[in-house]
Amino acid sequence: MHKGGFVTFFLILSLISFLLDWYVFSGLKTLTLGWPSRYRIILLAAFLIISVGITILLITGFSSFSTARGMTPFHEWALSLFLTILVSKLVFVIVLSLGDLGRFITGIINKTQHRKSLESDSYFPSRRKFISELALLIAAFPFASFLYGMFKGKYNYKVHRQTLYFDDLPEAFDGFTITQLSDIHSGSFDNHKAVEKGVALAQAQKSDLFVFTGDLVNNAAWEVEPFLNTFNKLKAPYGQFSILGNHDYGDYIQWNSQEEKRQNLETLKQHHAALGYHLMLDESVRLEKNGQFLELIGVQNWGRGFIQKGNLDKALSNTAKNSFKILLSHDPTHWEEIVRYHPTHIHVTLSGHTHGAQFGVETAGLRWSPVQYRYLDWAGLAEHNERYLYVNRGFGFLAFSGRVGIWPEITVLTLRKKPADKQSV
């Protein structure tokens, strides 16, 4: 989206926000009926100052937005604060409007049944203070959740462990462990110490292999430079391997020339090397242990609705026909549309990309995120005909400077060989 499109979009959002302000203000006036005038004025004025102030911050922030740089942490914070207030106001308005709808229906019934004379001031009952109190209480939940997600949740790293069993896993690799990170989005970080703690937690897993499945940056190679000495601490006995994600190609900002864009990608590749990562560009690597081996395959980005550079056939060209194969592919739609139906059996595919929308609910009885309406497999494990996909929820964040319910992930996979009595016949 070009700069003018950003400004227009946020002007429309701001107009919606101002309309919500009017309705919320009326609800707060009802809420504060009976309060001492001083406290009533303080609350109403504070609401207007905060809500209008954040909207103005958003407009002024994006009026200086540069399509040559993309969103900075400042832009992400301005957008996140605005969304926090906007969603909270929307929830308040929904509850309040339901109460007002009840008043309207009651008024129609009163009029129909002639319970009041035509000379009466109104058929409609006054808004109940209880409804405004209820609206405020319910709206406090998204408000508090978003603030937590912005200040704490986005660095609330969680280790997700998954054990996978296979008939044909080479015996030497029984118990082999893999730590996966994805979607670092280094251009969004605003707390270096918190990032270091996340990296230390990943390294503490002491896995046999480390893999990174794309989106090291938001747009430009320079974004990761302050963190090179942080992420290069990730080491594993069988090496560190990485691939590119859709954001790594620099497609979402404007460049002065195609040569500048090409050089940016070359610089990013050099940064992968500086991190100690073997960047896999449609290729395979054989990992050997005790005379046996498995094959690690890495492709460039291939995604439905996104850049499609990955060439799986090229990456498979030097692999053995019946070898145990692990694929790194950034976008899970690659697995959905191609990998799980490919004539070559690929045992495990590791992806990222979705971030789990950075918002949702994951409990024992409920698993929901708005991203599920875009992606069939958006987090965790999926399986099709003994081919597995694991989608990492992402280490970093983008656009919304926070995470609510879908916390940043460090994945630890353990490969196990099925016991002989449980193997497929």
MITILUM-570720 format. One record per atom (N, C-alpha, C): z negated, y negated, x negated; residue in three letters. Coordinates in steps of 0.02 Angstrom, whole numbers, plus 50000, padded with zeros to 5 digits. Atoms other than C-alpha are relative to their C-alpha. Example, Ala and Ser with C-alpha at 12.3 -4.5 7.8 and 13.67 -1.06 7.14 Angstrom:
BEGIN
500005005949955ala496105022549385ala500004994049955ala500035005950042ser496435005349316ser499634994550039ser
//
This chain:
BEGIN
500005006049958met500005000050000met500004993849956met499975006050041his500484982949928his499434995350020his500575004549991lys499254968449916lys499994996950070lys499985003049934gly499854960150076gly499795004950054gly500204994949952gly499614976550169gly499255001050001gly500734999450004phe497824978050106phe499674994250037phe500315005949970val497414960250159val500065000350076val499894999649928thr498184962650332thr499555005350032thr500424994649974phe497274979150358phe499284997950005phe500705001949999phe495594971850312phe499874994050045phe500085005449951leu495884956250417leu499925002850070leu500064996749934ile496134967650568ile499325003250007ile500664997049999leu494564977250523leu499464994750010leu500495005449995ser493624960850505ser499984997250070ser499985002449931leu494194955050676leu499625004850046leu500374995149961ile493554971250751ile499254999349988ile500715000750018ser491914968750658ser499694993950034ser500265006149968phe491704951050727phe499915001150076phe500074998549929leu492004957450905leu499385004350012leu500604995949994leu490674970650878leu499374995849990leu500585004450012asp489504957050811asp499784996750065asp500165003449937trp489604948050977trp499615004650047trp500324995449954tyr489114963451076tyr499325002249974tyr500644998150030val487754968950954val499504994350007val500455005849994phe487034951350956phe499704999650070phe500265000249931ser486884952151145ser499475005450011ser500494994649995gly485974968751129gly499354998349965gly500605002050036leu484784961850999leu499614994650037leu500345005149960lys484404947051112lys499585003450054lys500384996249951thr483864959451246thr499405003449967thr500524996550037leu482864969151117leu499414995549984leu500525004650023thr481894953751062thr499704995850056thr500325003649944leu481454947451236leu499255001149998leu500734999550002gly479614943551238gly499714999249930gly500245001050068trp479514941751048trp499824992649991trp500105007050019pro478784925750974pro500664997149976pro499345003050014ser480254913850955ser500175000049925ser499875000250072arg480044912850766arg500285006649975arg499774993450021tyr480234931550740tyr500685001750030tyr499364998749967arg481644932450865arg500574996649963arg499485003850036ile482634919050774ile500135003149931ile499924997050066ile482314927350605ile500435006350004ile499624993749994leu482984944350664leu500734998650017leu499315001349979leu484524937350751leu500394996649944leu499665003450054ala484924925750606ala500155004849942ala499904995250055ala484684939750478ala500595004650015ala499444995749982phe485884950950574phe500664996549988phe499365003650007leu487244937650580leu500164998649927leu499885001650070ile487024932750398ile500245006149962ile499824993950035ile487104950650336ile500695002650022ile499384997249974ser488514956550449ser500604995749983ser499455004650013val489614941250434val500104999249924val499965000950072gly489204939350249gly500375005749966gly499664994250030ile489764957050206ile500745000150019ile499295000349979thr491364954750307thr500374994949958thr499695005150042ile491734938750211ile500085002649929ile499964997050067leu491354947950048leu500605004749995leu499444995349999leu492624961250096leu500664996249997leu499375003849997ile493974948450138ile500144996549934ile499905003650063thr493714937949982thr500125004949942thr499914995050053gly493574953549873gly500705002649997gly499334997149999phe495224960749930phe500544994749998phe499505005350009ser496084943849928ser500174999449925ser499875000050072ser495914945349738ser500195006949974ser499824993250019phe496424963649738phe500655000149961phe499414999550043ser497664968049602ser500325006950007ser499654993649994thr498954981549636thr500185002949931thr499884997450067ala499144983049447ala499385003449972ala500634997250024arg497334988649430arg499715005050050arg500284995749949gly496864996749595gly499294998050017gly500695001549979met495134997349671met499525000849941met500524999950051thr493724993149552thr499345001950034thr500654998849968pro491884997749579pro499784994350046pro500175005649956phe491674980149652phe500335000850068phe499644999149937his493024983449783his499705005850040his500284994249966glu492265000449822glu499324998450030glu500655002049973trp490534992949844trp500094995550061trp499885004549943ala491194979149958ala500245003950060ala499754995949945leu492144991850062leu499445004450028leu500524995449979ser490655003750068ser499464996550041ser500495003949962leu489424990350125leu500294998150068leu499685001849936phe490664984750257phe500035006050047phe499964994049958leu490925002550320leu499315002050026leu500684998549979thr489035005250325thr499804995850060thr500175004549945ile488784990050436ile500455001450060ile499534999049946leu490354993450538leu499835006350041leu500174993849965val489895011550580val499354999350038val500655001049967ser488105006650620ser500084995750063ser499885004349942lys488694992850736lys500385003850055lys499614996249951leu489935004550819leu499555004850038leu500464995549967val488565017250856val499554996150048val500415004349957phe487455003350924phe500374998150063phe499605002249943val488854997151035val500145005750049val499864994349956ile489265014551102ile499405001450045ile500604998649961val487465017551156val499884994450050val500125005749956leu487305000051227leu500504999850057leu499495000249948ser488945001151321ser499905005550052ser500164994849951leu488415017551400leu499464997650049leu500515003049957gly486875008551465gly500304994850046gly499685005149957asp487954994251528asp500455003250052asp499604996449950leu489115006751612leu499565002450057leu500484997949949gly487595013651701gly499814994250046gly500165005949960arg487154996051757arg500574998350048arg499425001649958phe488924993451821phe500055004850059phe499974995049946ile488915009751920ile499454998750051ile500565001649954thr487205005351993thr500164994050043thr499825006049962gly487864988352042gly500515001550054gly499504998249950ile489364995952131ile499685003750058ile500354996349947ile488235007852225ile499594995250043ile500415004949963asn487074993452273asn500434996050048asn499565004149958lys488534983452338lys500275004150059lys499724995649948thr489284998252433thr499495001350055thr500524998449951gln487635002152517gln499664993950030gln500265006349973his487274983752553his499244999549992his500715000450012arg485564984752475arg499784992849987arg500165007050010lys485664966352436lys500474995850041lys499595004449960ser486334952052536ser500534996749956ser499485003450037leu487894942652486leu499744993849964leu500275006050031glu486814927752443glu499585001749938glu500404998050057ser485884937952311ser500344998049935ser499735002150064asp486094932652130asp500485005149971asp499584994950031ser486824949252075ser499845006850030ser500104993049981tyr487084967052129tyr499785004249939tyr500094996150060phe486894972451949phe499314998949970phe500665000750031pro485204976151871pro500064997249930pro500015002750067ser484734967651710ser500015005749949ser499994995050053arg485014976751546arg499285001749981arg500674997750017arg483484987151505arg499874999549925arg500185000750070lys482594983351343lys499995006849965lys500034993350028phe482385002051317phe500675002249973phe499344998050023ile484265004451300ile500164996849933ile499895003350064ser484354991551161ser499585003149945ser500434996850049glu482894999851073glu500285006849979glu499704993550014leu483735016851088leu500634999249957leu499395001250039ala485385009751022ala499834998449928ala500205001750068leu484495002450871leu499745006149962leu500284994050032leu483565018650836leu500565004849978leu499454995450016ile485155029250842ile500444997249945ile499585003250051ala486155016650739ala499665000049931ala500364999950064ala484795017350605ala500165006249959ala499864993850036phe485295035250562phe500624999449956phe499435000950045pro487075031550498pro499884994649948pro500145005550047phe486455015450419phe499605002549940phe500414997450054ala485105024250318ala500375005449960ala499624994750034ser486245039150278ser500524997149953ser499495003150042phe487635028050210phe499684996749940phe500335003350057leu486425017950104leu499755005249950leu500224994750045tyr485675033950033tyr500605002849961tyr499404997350032gly487425040549998gly500274995549945gly499745004850049met487875024649903met499544999349940met500475001250054phe486295022949799phe499785006449965phe500254993850028lys485805041149773lys500495005950008lys499614994049983gly486965053649857gly500605001349956gly499394999050039lys488495050649750lys499875003049931lys500194996850063tyr487535056649597tyr499515005750011tyr500464994649982asn486555070249686asn500355006749988asn499594994350018tyr487415084349591tyr499675006650022tyr500224993549976lys487285101749665lys500415005649965lys499664994250029val487685118349580val500135005050056val499804995049951his488655130149694his500205006349962his499874993750035arg488655148249637arg500375004850047arg499604995249961gln489915161249695gln500165006049956gln499834993950035thr490125179349641thr500585003350035thr499404996949972leu491825187549666leu500085007049970leu499944993050021tyr492125206349657tyr500745002250004tyr499304997850003phe493775214549606phe500045007249976phe499874993250023asp494435232249587asp500285000149929asp499604999750061asp495555227849440asp499784995049947asp500255004350053leu494485215949339leu499885004249938leu500134996350062pro494505221749157pro499245000749989pro500714998750007glu492825229549119glu499664995249951glu500295004650049ala492545218048970ala499814993350031ala500135006449968phe492535203249090phe499525000650060phe500504999149948asp491255210549210asp499404995549985asp500545004950011gly489975196349228gly500244993649967gly499715006050031phe491145183249153phe499894994050046phe500175005949959thr490635165749211thr500464994149984thr499565005950005ile491665150049242ile499654994150032ile500235006349970thr491025132349267thr500614995650014thr499445004249979gln492225121349363gln499754993150022gln500075006849974leu492235102549385leu500684997850026leu499375002649975ser493545093049482ser499894992850023ser500015006749971asp493965075249536asp499444995749971asp500505004350032ile492935065549410ile500084992750021ile499865006949979his493775048949458his499574995149961his500435003950044ser492995040249310ser500034992550012ser499945007149986gly493625023149365gly499534997450054gly500465002049947ser492365023149508ser499274999949978ser500694999450021phe490775026649408phe499674993249988phe500375006150012asp489445013149405asp499305001349973asp500654998250028asn487965022549328asn500115005349946asn499834995450054his488295030149158his499465005349990his500554995350010lys486575038249143lys500015005650052lys499974995049948ala486775047049309ala500565005049987ala499444995650018val488465053949253val499795004749944val500224995850056glu487675060249092glu499555005750024glu500444994849972lys486365069749193lys500425005450034lys499564995149968gly487765077949294gly500345004449949gly499664996250053val488685083149136val499515004849967val500514995750030ala487065089849061ala499855006050044ala500124994549953leu486785100249218leu500575005149997leu499424995450006ala488545107449203ala499965004049936ala500044996650064gln488305111549019gln499425005149999gln500584995549998ala486615119549057ala500155006750033ala499824993649968gln487505133149157gln500225005149948gln499834995650056lys488085140348989lys500515005450019lys499484995449978ser489635148149064ser500455002149942ser499534997650051asp490925157948965asp500614995649994asp499395003949998leu492335146449016leu499874993650041leu500035006249963phe492465128249071phe500704997950022phe499365002449975val493885121949182val499904993650039val500005006349962phe494285104849254phe500654999850039phe499414999249957thr495485104449402thr500284993450027thr499595005849984gly496205086949403gly499654993850026gly500245006849982asp495975068349442asp499444997849954asp500475002750049leu495115062849283leu499894992650011leu500035007249988val495485044749331val500234998450071val499735002349937asn495885034549485asn500744998349994asn499325002350010asn497465027049414asn500224999749927asn499795001750068ala497465022249230ala499585003749948ala500324996050053ala497025031349068ala499384996549972ala500575003550030trp495835017649008trp499355001150038trp500614999349960glu494615021549150glu499525005249971glu500434994750026val493965037149063val499734998449931val500195001350070glu493765029248891glu499254998949990glu500725000750011pro491935023948915pro499625006650007pro500344993749987phe491535042048961phe500245005849956phe499744994750043leu492455051548824leu499445003649964leu500554997050037asn490845054448728asn499485003250045asn500434996649951thr490015060748887thr500315006750020thr499684993849976phe491265073448952phe500225004649944phe499824995550056asn491685079948779asn499425004549980asn500584995750013lys489955087948778lys500055006750037lys499914993749963leu490585101448896leu500385004949956leu499714994950044lys490905116648788lys499855006950028lys500094993149978ala491125135148823ala500305004649947ala499764995550052pro491385150348710pro500755001650005pro499294998349992tyr493105154048784tyr500444993850012tyr499605006149999gly493655135948785gly499924995850062gly500005004849945gln493895121048898gln500734998650018gln499315000749976phe495485119749003phe500034995250059phe499945005149948ser496125106249119ser500714999750026ser499345001349970ile497565101349233ile500004992850025ile499935006749971leu498215085149310leu499955000350076leu500015000849928gly497865079349487gly500474994450021gly499525005049976asn498875067649597asn499854992949975asn500175006750023his497915052149539his500154998949926his499915000650072asp498225055749356asp500694997449980asp499315002150016tyr500075051149365tyr500104992550006tyr499945007349994gly499735032749403gly500454997750055gly499535001749946asp500735032849564asp499744994950050asp500295004149947tyr499535022049664tyr499874992849980tyr500015007050021ile499645005849565ile500684998049975ile499355002450023gln501084994949509gln499994999149924gln499935000750072trp501694995349329trp500554995049985trp499495004950019asn502714982449237asn500675003449987asn499384996350012ser503984996049194ser499855007450004ser500074992850000gln504275014549204gln499755002549932gln500224998150067glu504005015349016glu499244999049994glu500725001150002glu502255007849037glu499635005650037glu500304994649961lys501855020849170lys500035006649961lys499934993950039arg502525034849060arg499515000149942arg500465000450056gln501495028848913gln499285000950022gln500684999049973asn499935028449022asn499855007550007asn500104992849992leu500175046949061leu499925003349932leu500064997250068glu500425050848877glu499314998549971glu500675001850024thr498815041548837thr499475004350034thr500474995949964leu497905051348971leu500005007149971leu499964993350031lys498525067648894lys499625000149934lys500375000550063gln497825061848727gln499255000050012gln500715000149983his496155058648812his499755007050017his500194993149987his496125076648874his499875003649934his500094996950066ala496345082048693ala499374997549967ala500605002950030ala494965070148637ala499375003050031ala500564996949965leu493815078148766leu499915007349979leu500024993050020gly494195095048689gly500275004650053gly499714996049946tyr495155100848843tyr500725001949982tyr499304997850005his496755111048833his500334998350067his499665002149939leu497825102048962leu500595004750013leu499504995049983met498895115249048met500544996950045met499435003049965leu500615109149104leu500505005550016leu499574994449979asp501425123749196asp500045005349946asp500024995250055glu500875136549068glu499425004950011glu500534995049995ser499735151349041ser499695001249931ser500374998450061val498435156448912val499665006750009val500324993449996arg497795173948874arg499304999549969arg500694999950024leu495895175548857leu499825007349985leu500124993250021glu495405191048759glu499265001249986glu500694998050012lys493755200348752lys499975007649991lys500084992950014asn493385217248673asn500645004050012asn499364996549994gly495225221948669gly500334999650068gly499705000949934gln495535217448851gln500134992550011gln499835007149990phe496195201248926phe500084998550075phe499795002849935leu496415190549080leu500424993949984leu499555005650012glu497665176449101glu499824994050043glu500155006349968leu497255158449142leu500654996050006leu499375003449986ile498685148649221ile499834993050025ile500105006849977gly498775129849246gly500654996650018gly499395003549978val500055119849345val499864992650011val500055007049981gln500385101549370gln499904999450076gln500175000949930asn500005094049539asn500565002250047asn499554998249946trp500825101749691trp499594999750064trp500395000749939gly500205096049860gly500424998050060gly499655001949939arg500795094650039arg499864992750015arg500075007149988gly501125076250067gly499854996049938gly500135003350063phe500795072249883phe500535002149949phe499524998450052ile501725073549719ile500055007549990ile499894992850008gln502495090749690gln500375001349934gln499724998850066lys502765092949504lys499885007149976lys500194993450025gly501945109849480gly500555005250007gly499504994750000asn503085124249435asn499655006649987asn500394993950007leu502155140349468leu500395005549965leu499594994750032asp503595151749417asp500054999049925asp499985001550072lys503725143049249lys499345001949968lys500664998550027ala501855144749224ala499875007549994ala500094992849999leu501955163349263leu500485003749954leu499444996850035ser503465166749154ser499795004349941ser500224996150059asn502485173149004asn499405004450014asn500574995849983thr501155182849098thr500215007250011thr499864992949987ala501025201649112ala499995001450075ala499904998849929lys501515208949280lys499355001650036lys500604997749964asn499865217349327asn499354997449969asn500615002750031ser498645206649228ser499574996450052ser500465003749958phe497115198649306phe500134992649988phe499775007050006lys497585180449342lys499554995150036lys500385005649972ile496615164449372ile500454993949995ile499565005849997leu497595149049426leu499594993650010leu500275006749989leu497085130749409leu500554995950033leu499515004149963ser497995120349541ser499614995050042ser500425005349974his497295103649598his499935000050076his499995000849928asp497795103449781asp499995006750036asp500054993449967pro497245117949895pro500595001750045pro499414998349959thr498825116350000thr500525003949960thr499564995950041his499745123949853his499855007450012his500204993149984trp498765139949883trp500195001850071trp499864998649930glu498975138550071glu500745001550012glu499284999549985glu500875136750065glu500395004549952glu499604996450050ile501425145749906ile499625005749967ile500344995250044val500125154749801val499805006350037val500254994049965arg499395166449931arg500565004650024arg499434995949979tyr501145172449979tyr500465001849941tyr499554999150058his501885172949803his500055007449982his499924992850018pro502595189749746pro499555002249943pro500474998350054thr501485188949592thr499294999250027thr500685000149975his499695193149635his499564995749954his500455004550037ile498555178849580ile499315000950032ile500654997949974his496755184349599his499574994250024his500435005749985val495855167549598val500374993549987val499735006750010thr496455149749623thr499424995150006thr500525005150000leu495305135149581leu500314993250012leu499725006449979ser495645118449665ser499454994950011ser500465005449983gly494845101949713gly500334995550051gly499585004749963his495685086349784his499684997150063his500215002449934thr494855085149956thr499384995749998thr500665003250005his493135078649900his499555001950059his500374998849939gly492545086150065gly499944993750041gly500015006749969ala492935068350124ala499404995949980ala500625003450021gln491275063650039gln499544998750059gln500405001149940phe490555064450214phe500045006150045phe499994994349956gly490035078550326gly499315003250006gly500624996249990val488725091450371val500115007149975val499984993150022glu488415107850282glu499305003050005glu500634996549990thr486975118250348thr500155007350013thr499904992849987ala486695136650382ala500385001250065ala499684998949936gly487305134550560gly500584995450016gly499475004949986leu488535120050548leu500334997749936leu499615002350057arg489915115450428arg500584995850027arg499495004449972trp490955100250472trp500124994149954trp499805006150034ser491895086250387ser500664997750032ser499365002349972pro493305075150452pro500615002449961pro499434997750040val494385081750310val500275006650024val499764993549975gln494505098450400gln500594999350047gln499435001149956tyr495785090650517tyr500644998749960tyr499435000950044arg496915087850367arg500135006249957arg499944994350044tyr496565103350261tyr499695006250031tyr500254993649975leu496375121350314leu499405002349959leu500544998050045asp495285125050163asp499794993849960asp500195006550028trp494305109750111trp499385000249954trp500574999350044ala492745116150020ala499785007349999ala500264993350004gly492065132449956gly500545005449996gly499584994150011leu492845149749963leu500445001750060leu499544997349949ala494365156050059ala500325006349971ala499714993750023glu495215173050051glu500585002150044glu499424997549963his496885180350102his500295005949961his499734994050032asn497415198250061asn499755000849928asn500334999150065glu496185199349916glu500234994849948glu499875005750044arg496785182749844arg499514994550020arg500545004749986tyr495385170049829tyr500204992949980tyr499955007150016leu495385151149833leu499294997250001leu500635003749998tyr493885140749784tyr500164992649993tyr499885007249999val493925122149826val499354996449981val500575003950023asn492715111449726asn499964993450039asn500115006049960arg491965096749822arg500074993549960arg499905005950042gly492225084949675gly499374997749965gly500555002550040phe491125077849539phe499904992550011phe500035007349992gly491525059449570gly500124997950072gly499895002849934phe491995048449716phe500564994849995phe499435004749999leu493405036849770leu499994996150065leu499965004649943ala493575021849888ala499314998750030ala500695000749977phe491895024849975phe499545001749942phe500434999250059ser490615022449836ser499365003750019ser500584996249979gly489495036049901gly500205006950026gly499904993549970arg489285053449972arg499445001150050arg500494998749946val488425058250135val500105007250024val499984993049976gly488075076650167gly500435004649958gly499574996150045ile489455082550049ile499874997549929ile500245002550064trp488645081049879trp500465001949943trp499574998350057pro489525080949709pro499845006949974pro500084992850013glu489805098649649glu500155002049928glu499874996250061ile489675109049493ile500055007350022ile499894993249977thr490415126149528thr499895005049944thr500084994650048val489875141949438val500235006450034val499734993849974leu490935157349474leu499845005849952leu500124994050040thr490465174749415thr500485005450023thr499534994749985leu491795188249406leu499665006749988leu500314993450006arg491175205949438arg500515005450019arg499584994249983lys492035222749440lys499645004150054lys500304996049947lys491755232649599lys499775006749973lys500214993150019pro490745248549576pro500535005050023pro499474995149986ala491865263949576ala499975002650071ala500064997249933asp491175270149743asp500174995050054asp499825005149950lys491635253649828lys500694997349990lys499335002550013gln493365251149757gln500485002450055gln499504998549948ser494865250849875ser500375006449981ser499634993850010val495775267249898val500744998650008val
//
